[in-house]
Amino acid sequence: MESIGVLMLCPMNTYLEQELQRRFNLFRLWTVPEKPQFLKDHSASIRAVVGNASAGADAELINTLPGLEIVSSFSVGVDKIDLNKCKEKGIRVTNTPDVLTEDVADLAIGLILAVLRRLCECDRYVRSGKWKKGDFSLTTKFTGKTVGIIGLGRIGMAVAKRAEAFGCPISYYSRRENPDTKYTYYPSVVELAANCQILGPHVDEPELVSALVEGRLGGAGLDVYENEPEVPEELFGLENVVLLPHVGSGTVETREAMADLVIGNLEAHFLNKPLLTPLV
């Protein structure tokens, strides 16, 4: 497979990059000064694209690469991939589900605790020497809080199970009620939000910012943003907001497992075997 051209769109993971280099003819797009000309020169030899949640194969890139057969995303989200164009041209698409579920759910609980117990603010309080002048103000507990989850998929279910361990009643909204769960179902996000104290994971970012700035919302813990790496500056001065740089799956173990899935899907495709995690 060393002769098969694989285009990596941006730096993602050292292990993934090394394994792709070892198995394929790897092109690193971010190192190329004249990208349009480079793509034109190598359009016939590039048969696979590797992207992630922030860099995918849009219609323009797909049309530029007539030999493209598969797009393998180093992520669960595929918003940056033109799935319709891929279907139209018979291009396979894969992602990396399941392997990051536990890490993302762990971090969700961590964010909840960080916001409710004001952990980041506590850390700054100690480091600044303020503790010597008096105790930190009281916070609020997590145990027993009602938790609402938007979308009870793999990650949503994993968050629910963890929250249950804290004695939290769980409710959820999804396109249809899940008959296999005992959690309370609400037919709309508005109804769900009105009946829970903690809500996650998908929100309207501009409305969230307004609610926090205006004091209509008690706090927020965020790891994903609409225009990454840009983050609304209005949030920077709010002590009741915890901001993370999209590290939900950011552990050595999970990123390696994601890389193995990307590589496994590419090898399966070029060996004419069933894809491990096909989307298209």
Legacy VTK file of the C-alpha trace (Angstrom):
# vtk DataFile Version 3.0
C-alpha trace
ASCII
DATASET POLYDATA
POINTS 280 float
0.000 0.000 0.000
3.063 2.246 0.108
2.182 3.707 -3.285
-1.369 4.726 -2.324
-1.606 8.498 -1.903
-3.198 9.659 1.358
-3.800 13.373 1.988
-3.691 14.449 5.643
-5.371 17.842 5.928
-3.853 19.159 9.164
-1.687 18.004 12.084
-3.817 15.817 14.358
-1.856 13.150 16.176
1.811 12.138 16.013
1.076 8.426 16.253
-1.501 8.638 13.444
0.870 10.602 11.241
3.705 8.127 11.799
1.520 5.100 11.064
0.112 6.682 7.905
3.645 7.510 6.761
4.713 3.918 7.396
1.857 2.359 5.420
1.032 4.829 2.655
2.418 7.619 0.499
1.482 10.420 2.887
0.946 14.019 1.777
0.818 16.655 4.564
-1.324 19.468 3.201
-0.463 21.978 5.952
3.214 21.915 4.968
2.493 22.939 1.384
2.838 26.681 0.569
0.847 26.599 -2.690
-2.028 24.277 -1.828
-4.193 24.711 -4.983
-1.265 23.942 -7.266
-0.154 21.031 -5.092
-3.618 19.473 -5.196
-3.759 19.941 -8.942
-0.350 18.310 -9.411
-1.238 15.298 -7.226
-4.955 15.033 -7.950
-4.649 11.716 -9.749
-2.532 10.009 -7.080
-4.500 10.969 -3.957
-6.982 8.183 -3.225
-7.752 8.926 0.438
-8.234 11.961 2.658
-7.752 12.002 6.429
-9.438 14.882 8.247
-10.948 15.657 11.625
-13.746 17.651 13.233
-12.284 20.961 12.050
-10.910 19.976 8.634
-12.796 17.742 6.243
-13.499 17.113 2.590
-15.837 19.774 1.244
-17.299 19.800 -2.256
-14.414 21.874 -3.642
-11.765 19.469 -2.389
-13.737 16.435 -3.547
-14.100 17.887 -7.040
-10.363 18.629 -7.097
-9.469 14.984 -6.444
-10.942 12.755 -9.179
-9.195 9.673 -7.777
-10.576 10.077 -4.257
-12.106 6.853 -2.928
-12.413 7.308 0.840
-12.506 10.025 3.519
-11.502 8.768 6.962
-12.167 11.263 9.746
-10.158 11.318 12.970
-13.319 12.318 14.859
-16.920 11.374 15.495
-18.281 14.592 14.024
-18.264 14.866 10.239
-19.772 18.329 9.792
-16.816 19.376 7.621
-17.397 16.552 5.139
-19.849 17.005 2.271
-21.642 13.691 2.741
-24.044 14.276 -0.137
-21.188 14.904 -2.544
-19.456 11.752 -1.282
-22.613 9.698 -1.856
-23.002 11.207 -5.309
-19.458 10.227 -6.291
-19.385 6.866 -4.500
-16.745 7.993 -2.011
-16.698 6.040 1.259
-16.712 7.945 4.571
-15.692 6.683 8.003
-15.337 8.208 11.468
-14.200 7.102 14.946
-17.262 6.458 17.145
-17.438 4.517 20.423
-13.748 4.669 21.331
-14.054 8.229 22.661
-17.411 7.828 24.425
-16.008 7.150 27.883
-13.507 10.018 27.826
-16.095 12.533 26.650
-18.574 11.402 29.292
-15.883 11.567 31.988
-15.050 15.124 30.985
-18.719 16.133 30.965
-18.999 15.088 34.604
-15.734 16.875 35.326
-17.107 20.076 33.822
-20.306 19.800 35.849
-18.299 19.442 39.054
-15.936 22.246 38.044
-18.832 24.648 37.480
-20.948 23.725 40.502
-18.046 23.508 42.967
-16.156 26.384 41.259
-12.984 24.309 41.127
-11.050 26.555 38.749
-11.895 29.630 40.798
-10.868 27.768 43.969
-7.515 26.961 42.404
-6.931 30.627 41.535
-8.039 31.622 45.029
-5.305 29.498 46.615
-2.592 30.473 44.130
-3.281 34.201 44.555
-2.905 34.032 48.334
-6.527 35.031 49.014
-7.100 31.986 51.219
-4.834 33.593 53.841
-7.334 36.433 54.095
-10.443 34.288 54.444
-12.288 31.169 53.385
-13.675 30.689 49.889
-17.407 31.279 49.513
-19.830 28.357 49.590
-20.683 26.538 46.349
-23.488 24.144 45.353
-23.567 20.334 45.318
-23.894 18.019 42.334
-25.445 15.028 44.065
-29.197 14.909 43.557
-29.388 17.612 40.886
-31.796 16.888 38.019
-29.828 16.304 34.791
-31.329 16.780 31.321
-29.618 15.302 28.273
-30.250 16.391 24.698
-29.874 13.285 22.549
-29.579 9.969 24.331
-26.972 8.430 22.041
-23.745 6.701 23.033
-22.245 9.713 24.795
-25.537 10.897 26.260
-26.175 7.476 27.763
-22.655 7.331 29.194
-23.131 10.740 30.836
-26.499 9.621 32.221
-25.003 6.517 33.822
-22.288 8.568 35.495
-24.760 11.167 36.734
-26.924 8.386 38.167
-23.995 7.437 40.399
-24.352 10.894 41.951
-28.017 10.231 42.690
-29.206 12.520 39.914
-32.649 12.017 38.342
-32.171 11.807 34.548
-34.437 13.165 31.840
-33.829 13.514 28.130
-35.002 14.787 24.766
-34.445 12.988 21.473
-36.277 12.684 18.183
-38.128 9.682 19.550
-38.649 8.168 22.970
-36.367 5.277 23.894
-38.514 2.418 25.245
-35.454 0.658 26.666
-34.656 3.325 29.261
-36.318 4.313 32.505
-35.316 7.966 32.133
-38.009 10.629 31.847
-38.679 11.683 28.259
-39.656 15.202 27.144
-40.868 15.818 23.583
-39.065 19.164 23.232
-35.816 20.777 24.340
-37.750 23.641 25.925
-39.728 21.274 28.138
-36.570 19.405 29.054
-34.745 22.611 29.994
-37.679 23.772 32.109
-37.542 20.566 34.150
-33.828 20.135 34.888
-31.069 21.944 36.756
-28.211 20.764 34.550
-28.520 20.555 30.768
-26.241 19.086 28.126
-24.638 18.685 25.703
-25.852 20.713 22.681
-26.729 24.389 23.004
-27.232 27.527 20.932
-23.941 29.355 21.526
-25.096 32.990 21.002
-28.106 32.437 23.243
-25.918 30.721 25.829
-23.553 33.688 25.891
-26.441 36.128 26.295
-27.969 34.092 29.114
-24.656 33.942 30.975
-23.812 37.616 30.509
-27.306 38.671 31.577
-27.298 36.363 34.593
-30.194 34.213 33.390
-28.063 31.071 33.603
-26.161 29.919 36.671
-23.032 28.720 34.869
-21.591 26.704 32.001
-18.793 24.255 31.300
-17.769 24.248 27.635
-15.416 22.149 25.541
-16.840 22.693 22.034
-17.495 25.979 20.229
-19.099 27.057 16.974
-16.028 28.654 15.376
-13.036 26.923 16.933
-10.504 27.986 17.992
-12.380 31.266 18.370
-14.271 31.544 21.676
-16.742 34.334 22.517
-14.699 36.905 24.431
-17.706 37.777 26.587
-17.122 34.503 28.418
-13.540 35.251 29.468
-14.475 37.483 32.376
-17.159 35.217 33.831
-16.111 33.235 36.902
-19.084 30.882 36.570
-17.864 29.575 33.201
-15.231 26.860 32.690
-13.633 26.831 29.232
-11.698 23.915 27.765
-9.937 23.738 24.349
-11.968 20.857 22.837
-10.186 18.087 24.721
-13.106 15.707 25.248
-11.265 12.807 23.648
-7.837 14.166 24.524
-6.205 11.230 26.274
-3.261 9.257 24.960
-5.233 6.019 25.072
-8.294 7.291 23.211
-6.408 9.233 20.543
-4.360 6.128 19.781
-7.533 4.047 19.510
-9.015 6.677 17.177
-5.869 6.599 15.045
-6.053 2.817 14.834
-9.638 3.109 13.567
-8.630 5.600 10.883
-5.821 3.337 9.721
-7.977 0.212 10.003
-10.665 1.746 7.816
-8.162 2.791 5.174
-6.535 -0.626 5.072
-9.913 -2.372 4.945
-10.981 -0.226 2.003
-7.855 -0.772 -0.048
-7.914 -4.523 0.686
-11.566 -4.682 -0.397
-12.697 -5.696 3.092
-15.726 -4.376 5.045
-15.098 -0.964 6.621
-14.862 -0.915 10.409
-17.016 2.197 10.966
-18.737 3.177 7.715
-20.913 6.278 7.396
-21.210 6.380 3.610
LINES 1 281
280 0 1 2 3 4 5 6 7 8 9 10 11 12 13 14 15 16 17 18 19 20 21 22 23 24 25 26 27 28 29 30 31 32 33 34 35 36 37 38 39 40 41 42 43 44 45 46 47 48 49 50 51 52 53 54 55 56 57 58 59 60 61 62 63 64 65 66 67 68 69 70 71 72 73 74 75 76 77 78 79 80 81 82 83 84 85 86 87 88 89 90 91 92 93 94 95 96 97 98 99 100 101 102 103 104 105 106 107 108 109 110 111 112 113 114 115 116 117 118 119 120 121 122 123 124 125 126 127 128 129 130 131 132 133 134 135 136 137 138 139 140 141 142 143 144 145 146 147 148 149 150 151 152 153 154 155 156 157 158 159 160 161 162 163 164 165 166 167 168 169 170 171 172 173 174 175 176 177 178 179 180 181 182 183 184 185 186 187 188 189 190 191 192 193 194 195 196 197 198 199 200 201 202 203 204 205 206 207 208 209 210 211 212 213 214 215 216 217 218 219 220 221 222 223 224 225 226 227 228 229 230 231 232 233 234 235 236 237 238 239 240 241 242 243 244 245 246 247 248 249 250 251 252 253 254 255 256 257 258 259 260 261 262 263 264 265 266 267 268 269 270 271 272 273 274 275 276 277 278 279
